[in-house]
Amino acid sequence: MSLPKLNINEINTKFDENKEQYNSLLRKQYEDYTLNISTKSMAASLTCCSYFIHLIEMLKPTSVIDFGSGFSSFAIRNYKKITGVNFKTFSVDSDSEWLEKSRLFCFNNHVLTENFYTWKHTPREPFDLIFFDIDMTKKRLNYFKPLFNDFCHDGTVILFDDMHKPILKNKLAEEIKKVRCSFYDIEHIIKEGKRFSYLIQLEE
């Protein structure tokens, strides 16, 4: 396993303590993004993006990928710029026009814009830490199998957004029966409005 087994209690406790600090790093750009690029109902929530940045800080992955480019892409790259921490990061989208909007938002906010890929052209290789929020809800169901087959290794940690949607929640429940993993219900930690996320870690 390239990442240690999660100590979820420590991770969640420290996030509660430092949540506002993470939010403050992203709030100005998030308000700009949800005013001029996307809507709050479509974009990953500020809390969710802050939690993902917290995971990077706690787990120290060597590789990070976000499926569903957008504000999460900026958040990851902004953290990398601020801290100087060196890790590989990819951003992936199903839509080439939306991918370019995400890349341009990163460019306009002075963070790196390398490794933006459409799903079709994304190199198939495993990552330590994954944010999963790609495509429209029903279409997203088709990405679960290749996610586990092509982008994970023992120890990979995945944050699944939009788990308030029964169709996604049920699909995740179905798919994780096929793999060895630890499942973490973090709804109470990062719920914003009706939206919340789940966290898993693949095991040997």
Summary of the structure (lengths in Angstrom):
residues: 204
radius of gyration: 15.5
end to end distance: 7.5
largest distance: 43.5
contacts: 667
relative contact order: 0.16
helix: 50%
strand: 17%
